[in-house]
Amino acid sequence: MECYTQKIALTNARFFAYHGYYPEEQLIGNEFFLDITCTIHHLAGEDDDLANTINYELLYQLAKEEMAVPRKLLESVIKSIVDSIRKRTDKIDEITVNLRKNNPPFGGDRVMAEVSLCWQRNSSF
């Protein structure tokens, strides 16, 4: 059986947020970069209808809401973003979220810390 897999993505969405394990991180904040990739098994370009795909504006808005809630762990942030996306649509077969923290406070020069999470629907086509 033949199947199309379509990816819809946001890359390098920049946020200033207050995530971090240490109290000073939650006080002074930091710059974060976020990637979200969603996979669906439908080719939306066939019918030119936004209702048959994932609106990347919605992905950005959901991420923005979750990034505004300070958390100690980046793992908690990306889990909340994945959960928020899953609650808003049932079309998605896979979601991958990557979150990078610019210059985490451990003395590295031009270092980024990154955490990723991938969720997949359990189904066969």
ABEGO torsion letter per residue (X at the ends): XBBBBBBBBBBGBBBBBABEABAAAAAAEBBBBBBBBBBBBBBAAAAGBAAABBBAAAAAAAAAAAAABBBABAAAAAAAAAAAAAAABAABABBBBBBBBBGBBAGBBGBBBBBBBBBBBBBBX
